[in-house]
Amino acid sequence: MLRFVVFPLFFLLFHFPTFAFSGSTPSTLLAEQRTWLKLLHFDQQPTFGAAYSAVADEAFFLSSEGRYNLSAELNATIAALELPDPGDGSHASCKFPARAMWLAQQGVVTPVNATCTERDTWLKQRQHNEVGVVFASGYMGNPASFFGHMLLHLGSVSQDQNPIQLLDTSLNFGADTSGDGIVPYIVKGLVGGYQARYSNVPFFRNTDIYSESEMRDMWHYEFAFSEADRAFLIAHMWEVLGQKFDYLFLNENCASRIARTLELVIDAELTESSMPWVAPEQVMIHLSNATYNGQPVVRSRMHKPSRRYQTEQHFHQLSAEQQGALEDVWQDPNTLNFAHPRFRRLSTTDRGPVVDVILSHLITLEENNSELNIAALRQTALLARLQLPTSPAFKVTEVPAPIEQATPSSMLRTTAIAASQRDTALRLSFRPMHYDILQGNNSRMPYAGLEIGRVELDVTGHDVRLHHLQILDVTNLNPKRTPLHEVRALAWQMKLGVGNRSLACNNCLDTSAELNVGWSDFYNGWVPFALVGAQLRTTAYQDGFLALTLNAGMFRMWSEQQSSYLTVSHNNAFQGELGRSTELRLQHRYQLSRESDIRLHLASDRYGAEAGIGYSWYW
């Protein structure tokens, strides 16, 4: 744990000094201390060559060699702190207060006064802030957000979104994409075509984007830092605001940079991973397990449900009569008819929650740019609500498990396979990340799945063969879980992989890329769906490089531990028998623990059938 003496915060804010060098040239050992490396974000280690800083902005360095030379930057920093204060806010202590604080503790500089108006104003506004992070659940509308998003949070965690919290500071680390389309966005994000920076905005703006517009649940985590470490970390945030950083989707992203920033005061490797990437979930797990002064670093956590989630939960708390009245009041999407007899038959106390649900849903529609006349509908609803007495508050629903308690994303599975037309086999499956639809829940994204790089090998008594390579499989059923009017989101699915053409063979591999869109709904916990699309494929064991596809089925989450998934998949290239195929598949998951489950599946096509029972281990 970082331990150093920091000037009292009020002294830092109002009397922060210039420095004069008070010793000999600093040693190489001082330049190689962990704190100095963290202050410079000196964490880039290429396969060949020397380490260097992730900050790609020349303004962050006082030495021309500072990005690559720790000692040069240390000497330049001390020399700059020794200079007289010009009084215009350009002194080194104005730009780098955290460096100055640490060097003073090391005894190599001595404080004198300096005028730093902008720095002092920014730090004064945050002098009583707690430090934490916000985790936003995954969002299928943006490839960079599939795995969730993290933000640094300066403020305090409260149990309701009061004005003080909404005006707290969010520090968001994001890439400058210059409005690129989806294809260049993915390519540049993977190979390094972007730079990123920390931006400083009020928390309510991120709430509008993540919770209201993108309908993502959020979790707040508050850290148990000492006052000295909070002041030190916040001073460092001033140093890096607006600075350009290297950016890559896989390992130089929001999660990795926020983790490495927090390592300034947390003595742990928060980006440690057995895989060549850093995902927000991994960092949140490391943070939840990290200690600070012998205690958990996370002091408190709180769930912030999305507006859509809140509205759905409140709707399902209405009685059947209240739900029916709501549907009758809002039969026409453009009109609210509070004079409807079914609504008037409710007691005045029971009418209030009906109007409250409508008002909450209007906010969701407004954030999603609905074409309805939201202003007129809101005015009608508010007038109706003002005529009614105060109603009991909605019950606080069960809070989803935080992301660090969700099933880990890496998977290894062994499945015993019995097939009608093939040898009995042991199927070994490995997935580096992330989760399938049977694992989807409110900790991640319900009724959705995202798998990358899943490999399946069939081991028999005489050989080992590739059964399937799923490069990418994204499914989002997007069911409508209330009868409320809304901008309906399409169910969709995207696949890229290599697999056997039928269940009767184990050496008939073809490659395919598939995109499907369509309909889904929600009936008493059942989610039926029907998707249509197209498939591009190779033709080693099938005819027709382009086929039309149909995928239909049913999904059911019985509980947090059990879920079932029934699918019928058909593709047809209109090239005769070898140009078409149909498969019926039933899958079931029973969760044993956070790290394990049992899987059952039955599959059949016109060439054969198979059944399997497997055990999965997650880490």
Phi, psi and omega per residue, in radians:
M1 nan 2.372 3.115
L2 -1.136 2.247 3.133
R3 -2.347 2.104 3.095
F4 -2.772 2.848 3.138
V5 -1.627 2.236 3.138
V6 -2.011 2.475 3.081
F7 -1.014 2.578 3.082
P8 -0.890 2.554 -3.001
L9 -1.078 -0.675 3.138
F10 -1.112 -0.589 3.099
F11 -1.201 -0.685 3.098
L12 -1.053 -0.698 -3.025
L13 -1.348 -0.660 -2.991
F14 -1.919 -0.311 -3.074
H15 -2.337 0.563 -3.045
F16 -1.198 2.358 -2.885
P17 -1.697 2.874 2.756
T18 -1.437 2.856 -3.088
F19 -2.195 2.644 3.002
A20 -2.112 2.385 -3.120
F21 -1.154 2.306 -3.045
S22 -2.180 0.492 3.127
G23 -2.817 -3.010 3.125
S24 -1.320 3.063 3.129
T25 -0.981 2.277 -3.077
P26 -1.086 2.562 -3.099
S27 -1.365 2.846 3.057
T28 -1.078 -0.538 3.135
L29 -1.070 -0.684 3.118
L30 -1.126 -0.720 -3.135
A31 -1.185 -0.383 -3.094
E32 -1.740 0.112 3.095
Q33 -1.186 2.603 -3.072
R34 -0.949 -0.744 -3.085
T35 -1.097 -0.712 3.131
W36 -1.156 -0.700 3.080
L37 -1.063 -0.722 -3.135
K38 -1.225 -0.644 3.096
L39 -1.082 -0.574 -3.138
L40 -1.649 0.000 -3.063
H41 0.911 0.795 -3.077
F42 -1.507 1.269 -2.999
D43 -2.292 0.225 3.098
Q44 -1.609 2.097 -3.094
Q45 -2.216 1.638 3.128
P46 -1.181 2.807 3.119
T47 -1.047 -0.733 3.084
F48 -2.127 2.274 3.125
G49 1.958 3.054 -3.064
A50 -1.500 2.783 3.101
A51 -1.202 2.784 3.112
Y52 -2.723 3.022 -3.084
S53 -1.405 2.539 3.071
A54 -1.312 -0.263 3.120
V55 -1.343 2.174 -3.082
A56 -1.853 0.262 -3.083
D57 -1.809 2.148 -3.124
E58 -1.059 -0.499 -3.099
A59 -1.158 -0.285 -3.122
F60 -1.403 -0.217 -3.046
F61 -2.045 2.441 3.115
L62 -1.636 -0.263 3.060
S63 -1.917 2.528 3.078
S64 -1.128 -0.340 3.114
E65 -1.798 0.135 -2.949
G66 -1.062 -0.539 -3.103
R67 -1.204 -0.418 -3.045
Y68 -2.062 -0.122 -3.023
N69 -2.327 1.836 -3.101
L70 -1.085 -0.773 -3.099
S71 -1.165 -0.708 3.131
A72 -1.073 -0.720 3.140
E73 -1.238 -0.607 3.087
L74 -1.132 -0.821 3.136
N75 -1.110 -0.707 3.135
A76 -1.157 -0.639 3.129
T77 -1.137 -0.805 3.137
I78 -1.113 -0.710 3.115
A79 -1.109 -0.693 3.141
A80 -1.206 -0.642 3.108
L81 -1.199 -0.361 -3.138
E82 -1.373 -0.352 -3.074
L83 -1.186 2.659 3.076
P84 -1.118 2.676 3.121
D85 -1.378 2.113 3.105
P86 -1.313 -0.199 3.078
G87 1.448 0.116 -3.111
D88 -1.962 0.261 3.112
G89 1.422 0.142 -3.095
S90 -1.699 -0.002 -3.107
H91 -1.152 2.655 -3.093
A92 -1.012 -0.591 3.139
S93 -1.219 -0.395 3.064
C94 -1.286 -0.620 -3.113
K95 -1.484 -0.562 -3.008
F96 -2.277 1.149 -3.112
P97 -1.142 -0.592 -3.128
A98 -1.225 -0.689 3.062
R99 -1.036 -0.782 -3.109
A100 -1.105 -0.696 3.137
M101 -1.080 -0.776 -3.081
W102 -1.227 -0.715 3.136
L103 -1.159 -0.579 3.061
A104 -1.139 -0.701 3.108
Q105 -1.137 -0.551 3.123
Q106 -1.339 -0.166 3.067
G107 1.436 0.328 -3.110
V108 -1.836 -0.048 3.072
V109 -2.419 2.732 3.135
T110 -2.178 2.284 -3.028
P111 -1.306 2.427 2.882
V112 -2.377 2.965 -3.035
N113 -1.287 2.589 3.032
A114 -2.548 2.634 3.131
T115 -1.668 2.004 -3.089
C116 -2.401 1.283 -2.985
T117 -1.075 -0.854 -3.085
E118 -1.121 -0.797 3.126
R119 -1.064 -0.817 -3.089
D120 -1.125 -0.663 3.117
T121 -1.112 -0.789 -3.110
W122 -1.136 -0.785 -3.114
L123 -1.222 -0.621 -3.141
K124 -1.099 -0.681 -3.139
Q125 -1.126 -0.326 -3.065
R126 -2.080 0.302 -3.022
Q127 -1.200 -0.408 3.134
H128 -1.856 0.187 -3.088
N129 -1.275 2.479 2.862
E130 -1.480 2.764 3.118
V131 -1.920 2.371 3.103
G132 -2.717 -3.033 3.037
V133 -2.248 2.740 3.018
V134 -2.054 2.284 3.048
F135 -1.926 2.175 3.057
A136 -1.818 2.333 -3.091
S137 -1.122 2.923 -3.073
G138 -1.057 2.653 -3.110
Y139 -2.357 2.076 -3.050
M140 -1.339 -0.117 -3.117
G141 -1.455 -0.064 -3.084
N142 -2.544 2.065 -3.092
P143 -0.962 -0.617 -3.127
A144 -1.241 -0.261 -3.106
S145 -1.907 0.132 3.102
F146 -0.933 -0.639 -2.987
F147 -1.747 0.198 -3.102
G148 1.701 3.063 -3.089
H149 -2.531 2.592 3.121
M150 -2.146 2.553 3.036
L151 -2.368 2.579 2.936
L152 -1.396 2.515 -3.080
H153 -2.243 2.219 3.060
L154 -1.989 2.009 -3.094
G155 2.808 -2.456 3.110
S156 -2.485 2.577 3.113
V157 -1.518 2.216 3.101
S158 -2.203 2.943 -3.055
Q159 -1.501 -0.066 3.042
D160 -2.535 2.793 -3.076
Q161 -1.470 1.342 3.120
N162 -1.456 2.911 -3.077
P163 -0.995 -0.565 -3.132
I164 -1.108 -0.786 -3.127
Q165 -1.177 -0.735 -3.109
L166 -1.093 -0.411 3.113
L167 -1.679 0.096 3.034
D168 -1.089 2.975 -3.096
T169 -1.703 2.284 2.973
S170 -1.896 2.329 3.066
L171 -1.962 1.848 -3.018
N172 -1.815 2.234 3.089
F173 -1.764 1.945 -3.074
G174 -2.528 2.732 -3.116
A175 -1.428 2.584 3.016
D176 -1.578 1.766 -3.040
T177 -1.641 -0.126 3.093
S178 0.949 0.567 3.076
G179 1.265 0.376 -3.136
D180 -1.084 2.616 3.051
G181 -1.256 3.080 -2.994
I182 -1.102 -0.707 -3.081
V183 -1.200 -0.947 3.090
P184 -1.095 -0.508 3.105
Y185 -1.064 -0.816 -3.130
I186 -1.199 -0.803 -3.101
V187 -1.077 -0.887 -3.128
K188 -1.120 -0.649 3.129
G189 -1.121 -0.553 -3.127
L190 -1.432 -0.620 -3.032
V191 -1.771 -0.179 3.072
G192 1.812 0.723 -3.133
G193 -1.661 0.066 -3.098
Y194 -2.163 2.797 2.912
Q195 -2.091 2.720 -3.094
A196 -2.259 2.889 3.117
R197 -2.686 2.782 2.984
Y198 -1.390 2.286 3.019
S199 -2.008 2.720 -2.990
N200 -2.137 1.834 -3.107
V201 -2.372 2.752 3.040
P202 -1.086 2.603 -3.068
F203 -1.049 -0.574 -3.051
F204 -1.103 -0.466 3.122
R205 -1.187 -0.697 3.085
N206 -1.246 -0.582 3.044
T207 -1.065 -0.751 3.108
D208 -1.025 -0.749 -3.075
I209 -1.283 -0.965 -2.973
Y210 -1.400 -0.811 -3.026
S211 -1.499 -0.744 -3.039
E212 -1.526 -0.845 -3.050
S213 -1.456 -0.917 -3.104
E214 -1.503 -0.082 3.050
M215 0.986 0.813 3.135
R216 -1.853 2.360 3.030
D217 -1.218 2.640 -3.131
M218 -2.282 2.577 3.051
W219 -2.162 2.349 3.078
H220 -1.807 2.332 3.090
Y221 -2.148 2.180 3.104
E222 -1.861 2.388 -3.060
F223 -1.717 2.650 -3.093
A224 -1.643 0.912 -3.127
F225 -1.396 2.640 3.012
S226 -1.239 2.866 3.122
E227 -1.058 -0.660 -3.132
A228 -1.144 -0.788 -3.136
D229 -1.213 -0.610 3.059
R230 -1.069 -0.801 -3.131
A231 -1.098 -0.716 -3.136
F232 -1.125 -0.804 -3.118
L233 -1.174 -0.731 3.131
I234 -1.140 -0.663 3.075
A235 -1.086 -0.656 3.100
H236 -1.190 -0.604 3.100
M237 -1.077 -0.618 3.044
W238 -1.059 -0.658 -3.110
E239 -1.146 -0.642 -3.009
V240 -1.705 -0.133 3.130
L241 -0.992 2.210 3.081
G242 1.400 -0.114 -3.138
Q243 -1.321 2.499 3.140
K244 -1.425 2.355 3.101
F245 -2.121 2.704 2.930
D246 -1.082 2.596 -3.108
Y247 -2.474 2.304 3.010
L248 -2.484 2.473 3.138
F249 -0.975 -0.741 -2.931
L250 -1.394 -0.778 -3.013
N251 -2.377 0.032 3.035
E252 -2.251 1.151 -3.009
N253 -2.137 -2.939 -3.107
C254 -1.042 -0.735 -3.083
A255 -1.157 -0.829 -3.094
S256 -1.149 -0.703 -3.088
R257 -1.259 -0.708 3.094
I258 -1.125 -0.719 3.112
A259 -1.050 -0.805 -3.106
R260 -1.219 -0.469 3.035
T261 -1.201 -0.758 -3.138
L262 -1.197 -0.417 3.111
E263 -1.143 -0.150 3.034
L264 -1.064 -0.563 -3.109
V265 -2.161 -0.122 3.082
I266 -1.898 2.105 -3.095
D267 -1.494 1.283 3.134
A268 -2.744 2.731 3.083
E269 -1.622 1.579 -2.998
L270 -1.336 -0.219 3.121
T271 -1.819 0.153 -3.099
E272 -1.025 2.303 -3.093
S273 -2.709 2.553 3.051
S274 -1.444 -0.096 -3.114
M275 -1.968 2.804 -3.110
P276 -1.430 0.649 3.085
W277 -2.617 2.901 3.096
V278 -2.233 2.049 -3.132
A279 -1.900 2.651 3.127
P280 -0.940 -0.672 3.134
E281 -1.050 -0.732 3.138
Q282 -1.059 -0.783 -3.120
V283 -1.134 -0.709 -3.141
M284 -1.131 -0.619 3.077
I285 -1.138 -0.804 3.123
H286 -1.081 -0.728 3.122
L287 -1.103 -0.710 -3.110
S288 -1.206 -0.424 3.114
N289 -1.648 -0.206 -3.066
A290 -1.271 2.668 3.085
T291 -2.061 2.767 3.136
Y292 -2.499 2.071 -3.067
N293 0.916 0.678 3.071
G294 1.445 -0.003 -3.124
Q295 -2.137 2.787 3.072
P296 -0.981 2.371 -3.121
V297 -1.215 -0.506 3.099
V298 -1.471 1.991 -3.121
R299 -1.474 -0.634 -3.137
S300 -2.703 2.716 3.075
R301 -2.434 2.580 -3.113
M302 -2.550 2.404 3.134
H303 -1.499 2.311 3.039
K304 -2.015 1.663 -3.089
P305 -1.178 2.634 3.067
S306 -1.178 2.809 3.111
R307 -1.026 -0.736 -3.136
R308 -1.095 -0.750 3.132
Y309 -1.082 -0.762 3.123
Q310 -1.067 -0.798 -3.105
T311 -1.098 -0.746 3.127
E312 -1.090 -0.776 3.137
Q313 -1.103 -0.712 3.142
H314 -1.212 -0.662 3.103
F315 -1.056 -0.757 -3.085
H316 -1.312 -0.160 3.002
Q317 -1.488 -0.229 3.067
L318 -1.210 2.610 3.048
S319 -1.225 2.896 3.120
A320 -1.025 -0.658 3.137
E321 -1.191 -0.685 3.104
Q322 -1.166 -0.735 3.111
Q323 -1.079 -0.738 3.114
G324 -1.116 -0.692 3.118
A325 -1.119 -0.700 3.117
L326 -1.064 -0.770 -3.137
E327 -1.104 -0.650 3.131
D328 -1.245 -0.646 3.109
V329 -1.104 -0.632 -3.007
W330 -2.024 0.779 3.105
Q331 -1.147 -0.770 3.091
D332 -1.597 2.129 -3.105
P333 -0.968 -0.446 -3.063
N334 -1.670 0.003 -3.042
T335 -2.435 2.401 2.995
L336 -1.903 2.046 -3.078
N337 -1.887 1.474 -3.132
F338 -1.338 -0.016 3.050
A339 -1.569 0.022 -3.121
H340 -1.058 2.365 -3.079
P341 -0.973 -0.621 -3.101
R342 -1.172 -0.614 3.080
F343 -1.249 -0.687 -3.096
R344 -1.208 -0.421 3.134
R345 -1.265 -0.352 3.077
L346 -1.196 2.617 3.016
S347 -1.145 2.763 -3.134
T348 -1.073 -0.558 3.108
T349 -1.177 -0.651 -3.128
D350 -1.372 -0.327 3.116
R351 -1.277 -0.599 -3.065
G352 -0.943 -0.911 3.141
P353 -1.042 -0.555 3.108
V354 -1.094 -0.812 3.133
V355 -1.174 -0.635 3.123
D356 -1.071 -0.723 3.117
V357 -1.126 -0.717 3.114
I358 -1.081 -0.789 3.141
L359 -1.091 -0.708 3.112
S360 -1.120 -0.723 -3.111
H361 -1.218 -0.537 3.097
L362 -1.092 -0.577 3.075
I363 -1.116 -0.773 3.100
T364 -1.022 -0.797 -3.133
L365 -1.101 -0.712 -3.137
E366 -1.112 -0.746 -3.133
E367 -1.182 -0.378 3.129
N368 -1.760 0.353 3.035
N369 0.966 0.802 3.101
S370 -1.081 2.552 3.099
E371 -1.403 -0.099 3.096
L372 -1.189 2.755 3.093
N373 -1.422 1.430 -3.034
I374 -1.089 -0.683 -3.107
A375 -1.064 -0.776 -3.132
A376 -1.194 -0.726 3.114
L377 -1.124 -0.718 3.120
R378 -1.123 -0.735 3.133
Q379 -1.057 -0.760 3.114
T380 -1.084 -0.768 -3.121
A381 -1.168 -0.717 3.136
L382 -1.131 -0.705 3.105
L383 -1.085 -0.713 3.098
A384 -1.145 -0.679 -3.098
R385 -1.198 -0.614 -3.133
L386 -1.141 -0.345 -3.136
Q387 -1.560 0.001 -3.062
L388 -1.991 2.666 3.126
P389 -1.283 2.930 3.064
T390 -1.118 2.385 -3.122
S391 -1.865 2.730 3.061
P392 -1.000 2.524 3.139
A393 -1.154 2.633 3.045
F394 -1.112 2.607 3.111
K395 -1.184 2.573 3.032
V396 -1.336 2.034 -3.084
T397 -1.341 2.895 3.129
E398 -1.048 2.257 -3.088
V399 -1.395 2.283 3.081
P400 -1.059 2.697 3.086
A401 -1.115 2.444 3.069
P402 -1.103 2.800 -2.979
I403 -1.067 -0.539 -3.118
E404 -1.240 -0.221 3.093
Q405 -1.728 -0.055 3.090
A406 -1.254 2.842 3.084
T407 -1.028 2.256 3.123
P408 -0.992 2.807 -2.958
S409 -1.574 -0.438 3.109
S410 -1.420 2.447 -3.006
M411 -2.387 2.461 2.961
L412 -2.289 2.238 -3.062
R413 -2.329 2.442 2.988
T414 -2.034 2.263 -3.072
T415 -2.288 2.244 3.028
A416 -1.449 2.138 -3.041
I417 -1.973 2.240 2.973
A418 -2.027 2.152 -3.077
A419 -2.187 2.597 -3.105
S420 -1.295 -0.538 -3.043
Q421 -2.085 0.141 -3.133
R422 -2.355 2.913 3.094
D423 -1.172 2.625 2.978
T424 -1.039 2.443 -3.036
A425 -2.500 2.803 2.944
L426 -1.839 2.054 -3.113
R427 -1.675 2.156 3.079
L428 -1.801 2.152 -3.121
S429 -2.094 2.390 3.093
F430 -2.336 2.326 3.068
R431 -2.323 2.078 3.136
P432 -1.182 -0.578 3.114
M433 -2.930 2.563 0.445
H434 -2.436 -1.240 3.054
Y435 -2.777 2.651 3.090
D436 -1.746 3.077 -3.012
I437 -1.124 -0.478 3.119
L438 -1.239 -0.298 3.093
Q439 -1.689 -0.166 -3.064
G440 -1.057 2.373 3.070
N441 -2.740 -3.081 -3.056
N442 -1.245 -0.197 3.027
S443 -1.259 -0.512 3.081
R444 -1.979 -1.750 3.107
M445 -2.532 1.989 -3.083
P446 -1.192 2.624 3.094
Y447 1.032 0.625 3.138
A448 -2.598 2.760 3.085
G449 -2.580 2.624 3.125
L450 -2.530 1.855 3.116
E451 -2.047 2.410 3.132
I452 -2.282 2.192 2.991
G453 1.266 0.519 3.132
R454 -1.317 2.231 -3.125
V455 -2.044 2.328 3.096
E456 -2.173 2.166 3.116
L457 -2.052 2.317 3.058
D458 -1.731 2.123 -3.134
V459 -1.868 2.074 3.076
T460 -1.981 -3.034 -3.112
G461 -1.230 -0.228 -3.059
H462 -2.243 -0.164 3.094
D463 -2.859 3.047 3.055
V464 -2.191 2.203 -3.094
R465 -2.281 2.595 3.027
L466 -1.256 2.134 3.070
H467 -1.599 -0.731 -3.092
H468 -2.790 2.469 2.967
L469 -2.201 1.877 3.133
Q470 -1.704 1.718 -3.128
I471 -1.161 -0.754 3.139
L472 -2.635 2.365 3.056
D473 -2.537 1.842 3.137
V474 -2.027 2.165 3.100
T475 -2.269 2.294 3.085
N476 -2.407 1.801 -3.085
L477 -1.313 -0.425 3.051
N478 0.839 0.886 -3.110
P479 -1.220 2.585 3.065
K480 -1.543 1.923 -2.952
R481 -1.665 0.068 3.008
T482 -2.460 2.820 3.083
P483 -1.437 0.128 -3.124
L484 -1.140 2.554 3.103
H485 -1.174 2.371 3.107
E486 -2.793 2.895 3.036
V487 -1.259 1.861 -3.040
R488 -1.190 2.244 3.074
A489 -1.595 2.385 3.131
L490 -1.239 2.506 2.881
A491 -1.335 2.496 -3.107
W492 -2.665 2.837 -3.084
Q493 -2.642 2.434 3.120
M494 -2.389 2.249 -3.086
K495 -2.333 2.554 3.000
L496 -2.535 2.109 -3.091
G497 -2.984 -3.141 3.104
V498 -2.197 2.241 -3.109
G499 -2.717 2.902 3.089
N500 -1.250 2.474 -3.068
R501 -1.135 -0.592 -3.092
S502 -2.509 2.997 3.136
L503 -1.417 -0.050 -3.110
A504 -1.622 -0.142 -3.087
C505 -2.298 2.774 3.092
N506 -2.225 0.299 3.099
N507 -2.505 0.610 -3.119
C508 -2.115 1.047 -3.018
L509 -1.425 2.365 2.974
D510 -2.365 2.717 3.134
T511 -1.782 2.491 -3.127
S512 -2.567 2.626 3.004
A513 -2.213 2.280 -2.961
E514 -2.405 2.446 3.070
L515 -2.352 2.229 -3.135
N516 -2.308 2.508 3.048
V517 -2.384 2.756 3.132
G518 2.995 -2.507 -2.926
W519 -2.019 2.607 2.949
S520 -2.615 2.860 3.103
D521 -2.635 -3.131 -3.067
F522 -2.389 2.036 -3.142
Y523 -2.263 1.806 3.031
N524 0.944 0.653 -3.141
G525 1.660 -0.274 3.093
W526 -1.551 2.425 3.135
V527 -2.118 1.645 3.035
P528 -1.404 2.668 3.131
F529 -2.660 2.738 3.069
A530 -2.598 2.114 -3.077
L531 -2.186 2.508 3.046
V532 -2.212 2.704 -3.134
G533 -3.088 -2.621 -3.080
A534 -2.481 2.729 -3.113
Q535 -2.320 2.189 2.958
L536 -1.694 2.370 -3.017
R537 -2.696 2.807 3.011
T538 -1.415 2.925 -3.001
T539 -2.219 0.636 3.112
A540 -1.179 -0.677 -3.099
Y541 -2.238 0.290 3.100
Q542 -2.649 2.836 -3.105
D543 -1.833 2.531 3.074
G544 1.566 1.974 -3.117
F545 -1.392 -0.216 3.119
L546 -2.251 2.182 -3.125
A547 -2.281 2.598 2.978
L548 -1.480 2.552 -3.051
T549 -2.208 2.631 3.032
L550 -2.401 2.185 3.078
N551 -2.236 2.135 -3.134
A552 -2.395 2.816 3.127
G553 2.904 -2.751 -3.052
M554 -2.574 2.441 3.069
F555 -2.152 2.487 3.094
R556 -2.511 2.169 3.014
M557 -1.735 1.838 -3.081
W558 -1.283 -0.645 3.140
S559 -2.851 -3.108 3.076
E560 -1.120 -0.363 -3.081
Q561 -1.706 -0.395 -3.017
Q562 -2.289 2.439 3.051
S563 -2.673 2.693 -3.117
S564 -2.289 2.647 -3.056
Y565 -2.521 1.978 3.136
L566 -1.932 2.224 -3.120
T567 -2.350 2.532 2.947
V568 -2.109 2.081 -3.082
S569 -2.059 2.262 3.141
H570 -2.342 2.376 3.001
N571 -2.347 2.572 -3.055
N572 -2.578 2.064 3.078
A573 -1.697 0.062 3.129
F574 0.963 0.782 3.113
Q575 -2.169 0.550 -3.127
G576 1.497 -2.856 -3.023
E577 -1.083 -0.655 -3.139
L578 -1.389 -0.006 3.114
G579 -1.775 0.021 -3.110
R580 -2.434 2.714 3.086
S581 -2.747 2.682 3.117
T582 -2.429 2.369 3.123
E583 -2.365 2.379 3.029
L584 -1.901 2.247 -3.074
R585 -2.443 2.338 3.055
L586 -2.125 2.234 3.127
Q587 -2.190 2.553 3.102
H588 -2.453 2.450 3.131
R589 -2.125 2.325 3.006
Y590 -2.172 2.013 -3.079
Q591 -1.407 2.209 3.089
L592 -1.577 -0.723 -3.130
S593 -2.736 -3.120 3.094
R594 -1.050 -0.550 -3.037
E595 -1.810 0.090 -3.069
S596 -2.682 2.710 3.008
D597 -2.717 2.961 3.041
I598 -1.952 2.368 3.131
R599 -2.073 2.399 3.024
L600 -2.129 2.482 3.029
H601 -2.620 2.592 3.021
L602 -2.242 2.389 -3.133
A603 -2.488 2.565 -3.125
S604 -2.636 2.411 2.921
D605 -2.348 -3.038 -3.029
R606 -1.305 -0.118 -3.138
Y607 -1.784 -0.387 -3.079
G608 -3.129 -3.043 -3.136
A609 -2.582 2.805 3.057
E610 -2.631 2.718 3.064
A611 -2.350 2.578 -3.113
G612 -2.599 2.566 2.986
I613 -2.275 2.252 -3.023
G614 -2.384 2.811 3.063
Y615 -2.063 2.251 -3.114
S616 -1.944 2.470 3.047
W617 -2.160 2.303 -3.071
Y618 -2.081 2.506 3.087
W619 -2.608 nan nan
